[in-house]
């Protein structure tokens, strides 16, 4: 038995990506953030779709077109393949726990 909220460090020097399941067509990972953001000018541009759910904390995602979406616990979104995006803010007073599913 595993738990998404187990083994969460109290401090993070960088975002932490934990692969939970990986096949050629599907990857599920837990992402932990504690004030980290994607470096300015860097964008995620994945070949797969990304379904992301914020389980704990607070965050904002920015798209290359300048639009931004705020996420609170329970909020999820589906990012189409090759839509450039970045994490523009995460809560500094708590760890944000994400569940990300990448699929073709």
C-alpha positions as CSV (number, residue, x, y, z in Angstrom):
1,X,0.0,0.0,0.0
2,X,1.3,3.5,-0.9
3,X,0.1,7.0,0.1
4,X,0.5,10.2,-1.9
5,X,1.0,12.2,1.4
6,X,3.7,9.9,2.8
7,X,7.4,10.9,2.9
8,X,6.8,14.6,2.1
9,X,10.0,16.5,3.1
10,X,9.5,19.6,5.3
11,X,11.9,21.6,3.1
12,X,12.5,21.4,-0.7
13,X,15.5,22.9,-2.4
14,X,13.8,22.2,-5.8
15,X,10.6,20.8,-7.1
16,X,10.4,17.0,-6.5
17,X,9.1,14.7,-9.2
18,X,8.2,11.1,-8.1
19,X,7.2,8.6,-10.8
20,X,4.4,6.4,-9.4
21,X,3.7,4.5,-12.6
22,X,5.2,4.5,-16.0
23,X,4.3,2.7,-19.2
24,X,5.1,3.6,-22.8
25,X,1.7,5.4,-23.1
26,X,1.1,6.6,-19.6
27,X,3.0,8.2,-16.8
28,X,1.7,9.1,-13.3
29,X,3.7,11.2,-11.0
30,X,3.5,13.1,-7.7
31,X,5.0,16.6,-7.8
32,X,6.0,18.5,-4.7
33,X,6.5,22.2,-4.7
34,X,7.3,24.6,-1.8
35,X,7.6,28.1,-3.2
36,X,9.3,26.8,-6.4
37,X,8.5,28.0,-9.9
38,X,9.6,27.2,-13.4
39,X,12.6,29.4,-14.2
40,X,11.7,32.6,-16.1
41,X,11.8,32.0,-19.8
42,X,11.6,28.2,-19.5
43,X,8.4,26.4,-20.7
44,X,7.1,22.9,-20.4
45,X,6.3,21.6,-23.9
46,X,5.4,17.9,-23.7
47,X,4.6,15.5,-26.5
48,X,1.8,14.0,-24.3
49,X,-1.3,15.5,-22.8
50,X,-1.0,16.3,-19.1
51,X,-3.9,16.0,-16.7
52,X,-3.0,17.7,-13.4
53,X,-4.7,17.8,-10.0
54,X,-3.7,20.0,-7.1
55,X,-4.3,17.9,-3.9
56,X,-2.8,20.3,-1.4
57,X,-1.4,23.8,-1.3
58,X,-1.9,26.6,-3.9
59,X,-0.3,27.3,-7.2
60,X,-0.6,29.2,-10.5
61,X,0.1,28.0,-14.0
62,X,0.9,30.4,-16.8
63,X,0.5,29.7,-20.5
64,X,2.8,31.1,-23.2
65,X,-0.1,33.4,-24.4
66,X,0.1,35.2,-21.0
67,X,-3.0,33.7,-19.5
68,X,-2.8,32.3,-16.0
69,X,-4.9,30.0,-13.9
70,X,-4.9,29.7,-10.1
71,X,-5.2,26.3,-8.5
72,X,-6.5,25.4,-5.1
73,X,-7.0,21.9,-3.6
74,X,-9.3,19.8,-5.8
75,X,-8.7,21.9,-8.9
76,X,-7.6,20.1,-12.0
77,X,-7.0,20.8,-15.6
78,X,-6.1,19.0,-18.8
79,X,-3.2,20.5,-20.8
80,X,-3.1,19.5,-24.4
81,X,0.2,18.2,-25.9
82,X,2.6,20.9,-27.0
83,X,0.7,23.7,-25.1
84,X,3.6,25.6,-23.5
85,X,3.1,26.3,-19.9
86,X,5.1,27.0,-16.7
87,X,4.5,27.1,-12.9
88,X,4.5,30.8,-12.1
89,X,3.8,30.6,-8.3
90,X,3.4,28.0,-5.5
91,X,2.6,28.6,-1.9
92,X,5.7,29.3,0.2
93,X,4.1,28.5,3.6
94,X,3.1,24.9,2.7
95,X,4.0,22.1,0.4
96,X,1.8,21.9,-2.8
97,X,1.1,18.3,-3.7
98,X,0.2,17.6,-7.4
99,X,-0.9,14.5,-9.2
100,X,0.0,14.6,-12.8
101,X,-1.0,12.1,-15.5
102,X,0.7,12.2,-18.8
103,X,-1.0,10.3,-21.7
104,X,-1.1,10.0,-25.5
